[in-house]
Amino acid sequence: MNDRASDYLVNEYAPDPAVQLDRVIGETYVRYAHRLANRGYVQSTLGGMVIRVAHADYPDGIAYAKPAGVSLEEMTLEDLVITDIPCGRILYGNAATSVGHQMNREILRLRADVNCVIHLHHDETIALLAAGCGEIRSFSLTLAYLMQKPLAYLPAHLNVEEDVAPIKTFIQDTNCIVMKRHGITVLGRNVSECYHRVNVYHAETKRQIMVELLCAAKGTRPEYLSKEEMEWMYARGDGVVYPRLIRRSGA
């Protein structure tokens, strides 16, 4: 496309006959949306997910998303909308996207390696940070290997859904944004990886709640993994989570 992004408005209805719903992608979106809801991560129409799909006419690809006013729990194929990534015009579908889609699009624009973003108003995150925990701590070997980058923390007053400008200052160095009083935004190279990163993050926050409560009851101190241990695992995540098949020459 030769059109300039500045020629369009967010949620401008601009259907493109070259952009049609891929049923396989659509069914994948709905399946993972329902999986997130079934795990108890979805409380209302807030939160969302975006999947990037390559398209010959759009250098950044196109984004499958849910419309505003529909929860991930309720999603059907008929609800899906498709937008471009630079400006958020509606290329397919008949509904506007939520404000959170603007954040998701900006992440996709800045991170060519990311093809799925999941944003959730995660109960355990909001509770832990509201209770005075300064950060999410790790106790297991799973979080760092799968997340592969440190968590990024945003203060309560900074809402990058409404103002995406700050995202460029930190997004290259994280695969999970922790938003105080708000929730989490998780990045993945595909929808499966993004979903599993959400799950491993959720498991670690549950562990933190249990460890903090047990230590308070016993009068002991939690045994956190150190920053150095976490960094060692971040760097080796692919080798642990996605080992390669080895073939001998001539086999």
C-alpha positions as CSV (number, residue, x, y, z in Angstrom):
1,M,0.0,0.0,0.0
2,N,1.2,3.5,-0.9
3,D,-1.3,5.2,1.4
4,R,0.2,7.3,4.2
5,A,-0.8,6.4,7.7
6,S,-1.7,10.0,8.4
7,D,-4.5,9.8,5.8
8,Y,-6.5,7.6,8.1
9,L,-8.1,7.7,11.5
10,V,-8.1,5.0,14.2
11,N,-11.2,2.9,13.6
12,E,-12.0,4.5,10.3
13,Y,-14.1,2.1,8.2
14,A,-12.0,1.4,5.2
15,P,-12.8,-2.1,3.9
16,D,-10.2,-3.6,1.6
17,P,-11.4,-6.4,-0.8
18,A,-7.9,-7.8,-0.6
19,V,-8.3,-8.5,3.1
20,Q,-10.6,-11.4,3.8
21,L,-11.0,-13.5,7.0
22,D,-8.7,-16.5,7.0
23,R,-10.9,-19.1,8.7
24,V,-8.0,-21.0,10.1
25,I,-6.6,-17.8,11.7
26,G,-10.0,-16.8,12.9
27,E,-10.7,-20.2,14.5
28,T,-7.3,-20.1,16.2
29,Y,-8.1,-16.6,17.6
30,V,-11.4,-17.8,19.0
31,R,-9.9,-21.0,20.4
32,Y,-7.2,-19.1,22.4
33,A,-9.6,-16.4,23.4
34,H,-11.8,-19.0,25.0
35,R,-8.8,-20.8,26.6
36,L,-7.9,-17.5,28.3
37,A,-11.4,-17.1,29.6
38,N,-11.6,-20.7,30.8
39,R,-8.5,-20.2,32.9
40,G,-10.3,-17.3,34.7
41,Y,-8.2,-14.5,33.2
42,V,-11.2,-12.6,31.6
43,Q,-13.5,-10.7,33.8
44,S,-15.4,-8.4,31.4
45,T,-15.2,-6.9,27.9
46,L,-11.8,-5.3,28.9
47,G,-8.5,-6.9,27.9
48,G,-7.8,-8.4,24.5
49,M,-5.6,-10.2,22.1
50,V,-4.2,-9.4,18.6
51,I,-2.7,-11.8,16.1
52,R,-0.5,-10.4,13.3
53,V,-0.8,-12.1,9.9
54,A,1.5,-11.3,6.9
55,H,-0.1,-9.7,3.9
56,A,1.5,-8.7,0.6
57,D,-0.2,-5.3,0.5
58,Y,0.7,-4.3,4.1
59,P,4.4,-4.2,5.1
60,D,3.6,-4.5,8.8
61,G,1.0,-7.2,8.2
62,I,-2.6,-7.1,9.3
63,A,-4.0,-7.5,12.8
64,Y,-6.9,-9.8,13.9
65,A,-8.6,-8.3,16.9
66,K,-11.8,-8.3,19.0
67,P,-14.1,-5.4,18.8
68,A,-14.9,-3.1,21.7
69,G,-17.8,-4.3,23.9
70,V,-17.2,-8.0,23.3
71,S,-15.2,-10.1,25.8
72,L,-12.7,-12.7,24.8
73,E,-15.1,-15.2,26.5
74,E,-17.8,-14.3,24.1
75,M,-15.8,-14.1,20.9
76,T,-17.0,-15.8,17.7
77,L,-15.7,-15.8,14.1
78,E,-18.4,-13.2,13.3
79,D,-17.1,-10.8,15.9
80,L,-13.6,-10.6,14.5
81,V,-12.3,-7.4,12.9
82,I,-9.0,-6.9,11.0
83,T,-7.1,-3.7,11.0
84,D,-3.9,-2.4,9.6
85,I,-1.1,-1.8,12.0
86,P,0.2,1.7,11.5
87,C,-3.1,3.6,12.0
88,G,-5.9,1.1,13.0
89,R,-8.3,1.5,10.1
90,I,-10.9,-1.3,9.9
91,L,-10.0,-3.4,6.8
92,Y,-12.5,-6.2,7.5
93,G,-15.5,-6.3,9.9
94,N,-18.1,-3.9,11.0
95,A,-17.1,-2.7,14.5
96,A,-14.6,-0.5,16.2
97,T,-11.7,-1.8,18.2
98,S,-11.1,-1.0,21.9
99,V,-8.6,1.6,23.1
100,G,-6.3,-1.3,24.1
101,H,-5.9,-2.2,20.4
102,Q,-3.9,1.0,19.9
103,M,-1.3,-0.3,22.4
104,N,-1.2,-3.7,20.8
105,R,-0.7,-2.2,17.3
106,E,2.1,0.0,18.5
107,I,3.9,-3.0,20.0
108,L,3.5,-4.9,16.7
109,R,4.8,-1.9,14.8
110,L,7.9,-1.7,17.0
111,R,8.6,-5.4,17.4
112,A,8.8,-7.2,14.1
113,D,9.5,-10.5,15.9
114,V,6.2,-10.3,17.8
115,N,3.1,-11.7,16.2
116,C,0.7,-12.0,19.1
117,V,0.0,-9.7,22.0
118,I,-2.4,-10.6,25.0
119,H,-3.5,-7.9,27.4
120,L,-5.3,-9.0,30.6
121,H,-6.6,-7.3,33.8
122,H,-4.8,-10.0,35.8
123,D,-6.2,-10.3,39.4
124,E,-3.1,-11.7,41.1
125,T,-0.9,-8.9,39.6
126,I,-3.2,-6.1,40.7
127,A,-3.5,-7.7,44.2
128,L,0.2,-8.3,44.7
129,L,1.2,-4.8,43.7
130,A,-1.6,-3.2,45.7
131,A,-0.5,-5.2,48.7
132,G,2.9,-3.5,48.7
133,C,5.0,-6.0,46.7
134,G,7.3,-4.0,44.6
135,E,7.7,-6.5,41.8
136,I,6.8,-10.0,40.7
137,R,9.5,-12.4,42.0
138,S,10.6,-15.7,40.6
139,F,11.0,-18.9,42.5
140,S,11.0,-21.5,39.8
141,L,13.0,-22.3,36.7
142,T,10.1,-21.9,34.3
143,L,9.4,-18.1,34.1
144,A,12.8,-17.0,32.9
145,Y,13.3,-19.8,30.4
146,L,9.9,-19.1,28.7
147,M,9.8,-15.3,29.1
148,Q,13.4,-14.8,27.9
149,K,13.4,-11.1,28.8
150,P,12.9,-9.2,32.1
151,L,9.5,-8.0,33.1
152,A,8.9,-4.2,32.5
153,Y,7.0,-2.3,35.1
154,L,4.8,0.7,34.5
155,P,3.6,3.0,37.3
156,A,-0.1,3.3,37.9
157,H,-0.3,6.8,36.4
158,L,1.1,5.7,33.0
159,N,-1.6,4.3,30.7
160,V,0.1,3.3,27.5
161,E,-3.3,2.2,26.1
162,E,-4.3,5.9,25.8
163,D,-0.8,7.3,25.1
164,V,1.4,4.8,23.2
165,A,4.4,7.2,23.0
166,P,6.3,5.7,26.0
167,I,6.2,2.2,24.6
168,K,9.2,2.8,22.3
169,T,11.4,3.5,25.3
170,F,11.2,0.0,26.8
171,I,9.5,-2.5,24.5
172,Q,12.7,-3.9,22.9
173,D,13.9,-5.2,26.3
174,T,10.8,-7.1,27.5
175,N,8.2,-9.7,26.6
176,C,5.9,-8.8,29.5
177,I,4.7,-5.4,30.7
178,V,3.4,-5.3,34.3
179,M,1.0,-2.4,34.7
180,K,0.3,-1.4,38.3
181,R,-3.5,-1.2,39.1
182,H,-4.1,-2.4,35.6
183,G,-2.7,-5.9,34.6
184,I,-0.3,-7.4,32.1
185,T,0.5,-7.2,28.5
186,V,2.4,-10.3,27.1
187,L,4.2,-10.7,23.8
188,G,5.0,-13.8,21.8
189,R,6.4,-14.8,18.4
190,N,3.1,-16.7,17.8
191,V,-0.2,-17.1,19.7
192,S,0.9,-20.4,21.3
193,E,4.1,-18.9,22.8
194,C,2.2,-15.8,24.0
195,Y,-0.5,-18.0,25.6
196,H,2.1,-20.1,27.4
197,R,4.0,-17.0,28.6
198,V,0.7,-15.8,30.1
199,N,0.2,-19.1,31.9
200,V,3.8,-19.3,33.2
201,Y,3.5,-15.7,34.5
202,H,0.2,-16.5,36.2
203,A,1.7,-19.6,37.8
204,E,4.6,-17.5,39.2
205,T,2.3,-14.9,40.7
206,K,0.3,-17.6,42.4
207,R,3.6,-19.1,43.8
208,Q,4.6,-15.6,45.1
209,I,1.3,-15.3,47.0
210,M,1.7,-18.7,48.5
211,V,5.4,-18.2,49.4
212,E,4.7,-14.8,50.9
213,L,1.9,-16.2,53.0
214,L,3.8,-19.2,54.1
215,C,6.9,-17.2,55.0
216,A,4.8,-14.7,57.0
217,A,3.2,-17.6,58.9
218,K,6.6,-19.3,59.6
219,G,8.6,-16.2,60.2
220,T,11.0,-17.1,57.4
221,R,12.3,-15.2,54.3
222,P,11.4,-16.1,50.7
223,E,14.2,-17.7,48.6
224,Y,14.0,-15.6,45.4
225,L,16.0,-16.4,42.3
226,S,18.7,-13.8,41.9
227,K,18.9,-11.3,39.0
228,E,22.0,-13.0,37.7
229,E,20.3,-16.4,37.8
230,M,17.4,-15.0,35.9
231,E,19.6,-13.4,33.2
232,W,21.4,-16.6,32.7
233,M,18.1,-18.4,32.0
234,Y,16.8,-15.6,29.8
235,A,19.7,-16.1,27.4
236,R,19.2,-19.8,27.2
237,G,15.4,-20.0,26.9
238,D,15.1,-21.2,23.3
239,G,17.6,-24.0,23.8
240,V,15.5,-25.3,26.8
241,V,12.0,-24.6,25.6
242,Y,12.5,-25.3,21.9
243,P,15.3,-27.8,21.5
244,R,16.3,-28.6,17.9
245,L,16.1,-32.0,16.3
246,I,19.6,-33.2,15.4
247,R,20.1,-35.1,12.2
248,R,23.3,-36.9,11.4
249,S,24.6,-36.2,7.9
250,G,23.5,-38.9,5.5
251,A,20.7,-40.0,7.8
